[in-house]
Amino acid sequence: MGVDPKKMLMESRWISVQLEQITDRGLALQGFTTAQANVLLYILHHADHGTSLTAMHREFGYSMPSLCSILKRLRQNGHVRVEPCPGDERRKLLYPTGQAEALGPFLEEALSSSFRRIYRGFSDEELQELDRLQKKMVENLGVPGGTSHPCQEA
């Protein structure tokens, strides 16, 4: 019995969709989607110096219009503030508000809960092997010339 690569890709997609839907349900209690939570947590983790739209685009791979839509919603709801970059007023930096900081633990727990659920029953060795294989796939999908996903360790 051989491996069916097409079925493996379909299952990977199904896993991704299901994980996002499960996480969305938990985050909906506070009016967030998974994408919004990930972006806001990234901004929270870069609160000291702020972060830019470009940095988040590189980190998550979201299209610029999608990312702008996510940020617009976060700003409207009072979670993010925008300030000009010192030395380059064309560039804007994003910072969390106090309201966002208060929600940080909830967002972290909602995402962690999903991670615990999907990896339930995996041994440390299995998780290490899965991590290795995923990194190999990310590397295989890298842009010709050596550029890979920004989350990939050098």
C-alpha positions in Angstrom: 0.0 0.0 0.0 1.6 3.2 -1.2 1.3 6.8 0.0 -1.1 9.0 -1.9 0.5 12.4 -2.0 -2.7 14.1 -3.3 -4.7 12.7 -0.3 -1.9 13.8 2.1 -2.2 17.4 0.7 -6.0 17.3 1.1 -5.6 16.1 4.6 -3.1 18.8 5.4 -5.6 21.4 4.1 -8.4 19.8 6.1 -6.3 19.9 9.3 -5.5 23.6 8.7 -9.1 24.5 8.1 -10.4 22.5 11.1 -7.8 24.0 13.4 -8.7 27.5 12.4 -12.4 26.9 12.8 -11.9 25.4 16.3 -9.7 28.3 17.3 -12.2 30.8 15.8 -15.0 29.4 18.0 -12.9 29.9 21.1 -11.8 33.4 20.2 -15.3 34.5 19.1 -16.1 34.9 22.9 -14.1 38.1 22.6 -14.9 39.0 19.0 -11.7 37.8 17.4 -10.7 35.5 14.6 -7.6 33.3 14.6 -6.0 35.7 12.1 -6.7 38.7 14.2 -5.4 37.0 17.4 -2.2 36.0 15.7 -1.6 39.5 14.4 -2.5 41.1 17.7 -0.2 38.7 19.6 2.6 39.5 17.1 2.1 43.2 17.8 2.0 42.6 21.6 5.3 40.6 21.3 6.9 43.6 19.5 5.4 46.3 21.8 8.7 47.7 22.9 9.7 49.1 19.5 6.5 48.6 17.5 6.2 46.7 14.3 5.3 47.4 10.7 2.9 46.1 8.2 5.8 44.8 6.1 7.2 42.8 9.0 3.8 41.2 9.6 3.4 40.5 5.9 6.7 38.6 6.0 5.9 36.8 9.2 2.5 35.5 8.3 2.4 35.6 4.5 -1.0 37.2 4.5 -1.7 39.4 1.4 -1.3 43.1 2.1 -5.0 43.8 1.5 -6.0 41.0 4.0 -3.5 42.2 6.5 -4.8 45.8 6.1 -8.3 44.6 6.7 -7.3 42.7 9.9 -5.5 45.8 11.2 -8.4 48.1 10.3 -10.6 45.9 12.5 -8.1 45.8 15.3 -7.7 49.6 15.2 -11.5 50.2 15.1 -11.9 48.0 18.2 -9.2 49.9 20.1 -6.6 47.2 20.2 -3.9 48.8 18.0 -2.5 52.3 17.6 -0.4 53.7 14.7 2.5 56.1 15.1 4.9 57.5 12.6 8.4 55.9 12.6 11.0 58.2 14.0 13.3 59.3 11.2 10.9 58.2 8.4 7.4 59.6 8.7 6.3 57.7 5.6 6.7 54.5 7.6 4.1 53.7 10.3 4.7 51.6 13.4 2.0 49.6 15.1 1.7 49.3 18.9 -0.8 47.5 21.2 -3.1 49.5 23.4 -3.7 48.8 27.0 -7.0 47.1 26.0 -4.9 44.7 23.8 -2.4 44.1 26.6 -5.3 43.1 28.9 -6.5 40.6 26.3 -3.1 39.0 25.7 -3.5 36.2 28.2 -6.9 35.2 26.8 -5.5 35.2 23.2 -2.4 33.1 24.3 -4.6 30.6 26.0 -7.1 30.3 23.2 -4.3 29.5 20.7 -2.5 27.2 23.2 -5.7 25.3 23.7 -5.9 24.6 20.0 -2.3 23.5 19.9 -2.8 21.2 22.8 -5.8 19.7 21.2 -4.2 19.0 17.8 -1.0 17.5 19.3 -2.8 15.5 22.0 -1.3 12.0 22.3 1.9 12.8 20.4 5.2 11.8 22.1 8.0 14.3 22.2 9.8 12.2 19.6 6.8 12.4 17.2 6.5 16.1 17.7 10.2 16.5 16.9 9.9 14.4 13.8 6.8 16.3 12.7 8.6 19.6 13.2 11.6 18.3 11.2 9.3 17.2 8.3 7.3 20.4 8.3 10.6 22.4 8.1 11.6 20.3 5.2 8.3 21.0 3.4 8.7 24.8 4.1 12.2 24.6 2.7 11.0 22.8 -0.4 8.4 25.5 -1.0 11.0 28.3 -0.6 11.4 30.8 -3.4 14.1 29.9 -5.9 17.3 31.5 -4.9 17.2 30.3 -1.3 14.5 32.5 0.3 12.3 30.5 2.5 9.4 31.2 4.9 10.5 33.9 7.5 9.6 31.6 10.4 12.1 29.1 9.1 15.3 29.1 11.2 18.5 29.9 9.4 
